[in-house]
Amino acid sequence: MSMTLIEHYEVPSGGITNFTFSSIPQTYTDLYCVFSLRSTLLGGFADIGFRLNGATTNYSGRALRTRSNILSSVNAAGTYIVCYEASGDTATSNAFGNGSLYISNYTSSNAKSISAEGYSGNNSASDLQGGIVSGLWDDSAAVTSLTIIDANGEDFMQYSSFTLYGITAGSDGTTTVS
């Protein structure tokens, strides 16, 4: 298996509404995106959404999440796949939510399986937020772009970052560790 950096982006002063990795090369087996995010959302933690190729349909998924020490299973799809979570503007100073998204066989004409996880804390054992997601994008198109949005309609703050990697399978067609 090899992991190749495709692109890294850090949010500048003033923030941004969303971020898109566009023109994703079609030369890898899978995609892996990691992020560190802080939202302008006041009074809470922001859910993060992912859209493939700008599509707003054909997503399905379930999440196991925890919020304020309450564990629940929830729908994780609508017009995007949800991933948890970004620290809000009122969270502990300089606290960022961190997580990742993995898209298997992103160039295939079959449905794309998606797994994601995310976590934010507020320096308090009783104020931890996070979740894991299993999802699907039921579309035959190869993934050529990935957009990350704040599902609450807020902005990502300065120093938030997004990094996209291409994962290449081993020579026998499987992902192997060398």
N, C-alpha and C positions, 0 to 999 in steps of 0.2 A: 504494500500500500504506500502510496505517496500522497502528500498533502501539499498543495501549492497555493500560495497567496494570490488571489485574483485582485482584490482591492481592499483598502482600508480607508475609512473616512472618519474624521473627528469634527464634530459640530463647532462652528465658529461662534464668536460673540453675537448675540442677538437671537440665536436659536434657529430651528427649522421646523416646518410643519410635518414633513415626512422625508424619507430618503429612499432613493431607488438605485439599486445596482442594475444598470442597463447593459445591453449587448453582452450578456454572459456567454463566454466561450462554450462551445459544444464539444469540448475535447476531454471531458472528465466523466467519471462514472456517477458520482454523487456530489452534492453541494453541502457545505457546512458553514453556517453563519453564526458568529458570536457577537454579542453586543453588551455594552455597558451604558445604561440610560438613566436620565433624570428628566422628569416632565415638569411643565409649568402648572400642572394640576394642583390646586390648593386643597388641602385637607384629606389627602389619601394617597393611594398608589394607583398608577395608571396601567390598564391592560394594554398590551402591545399586540397589534395585528399585522399579519403578513399576507400580501397579495402576490400571486404569481401571474406574470404577464399582464398585470392590471385587471385581471378577471375579478368579477364580483359574484360569481356563481360557481356551483359544482363543488363546494367545500363541505366536508363532513368531519366530525371529530368529537372526541370526549376528553375532558380534563379532570384530573384529580388535583384539587387545589386546597390550600389552607389560607384562611384569612382570620386573623385575630384568634388563633388556636381552634378554629372550627374547620374540620375537614369535610369536604363535599365533592360530589361528582357533578359536573356541569357540562352543558353543551359547549363545545369549543369552536364552533363554526357558524358562519352566517355569510356575510359578504367578504370574509377573510378568515384565516386561521388565527385563533387567539393564542398568545403566549403570555405568561405572567412573569414578571411585572416590572414596571419602572417606578423608582422612587418619585414621589410628588415633591413639589416645591417647599412644602412645609415639613418634610422629613428631616431627620438629623442633617445638619450642615455637611455638605460634601458627600452625602450618601447616594450611591448609584445602584440601580437594580442591574443584575447581570443574568445572562441566559444564553441559550443557543437554540438553533434550528437546524435540523438535518433533513435533506430531501434526497431520497433514494432514486436512482435511475432517472434522473431529471431530463434526459434526452429521449427517453422511451416514448412510444406512442400509446402506452398503457397508462392507467391512473397512477398518480405519483403519491407514494406514502410519505408522510411527514411526521417527524417527532420533534418535540420542543420541550424546553424546560426554562424556568425563570424564577428568580428570587429577589426580594427586596427586604431590607430590614430597617428598623428605626432605632437601633441600639437599645432594644428592649425585648426581652424574651416573650413578652405578651403581644408584641406588635411585629410579627413576622408574616410576610405574605409570599406566596409562591405556588408553583404548580408544575405538573408534567402533563403533556398533551400528546395524544395520538390522533393523527388526522389523515385525510385523503383529499387530493384534488383530482376529481374524476374528469379528466380532459386528456385528449390525445396529443395536444401540442407539447413540444419540448419547452422547457422553462428557459426563457431568454431574458427575463427581468424579474427582480424581486424587490417589492416595495414594502417598507416598514413604516407603520403608522401608529400614532397614539390613538387608540380606539375611543378615548374620551374627547377627541377633537382638540387636544392641547398641543403645545410645541415641545420638541426635544430641546433641552437646555445645552448651553455651551459645555464642552468637554465630553458630551455623550459620544459614543463611538460605535461603529459598525465595521465588521471585518468579514469578508467572504473568502472561503477556501474552496478549491476544487480537489476532490478525492479521486484518485485513480486506482482501479482494481489491479490486483496482481496479474501476472501473465497467464494464469489459468482461468481468468474470468471471475475470480473471487477476490474479495478484499483480504489480503494477507498482511500480517505484521512481519517486517524484516528487521 
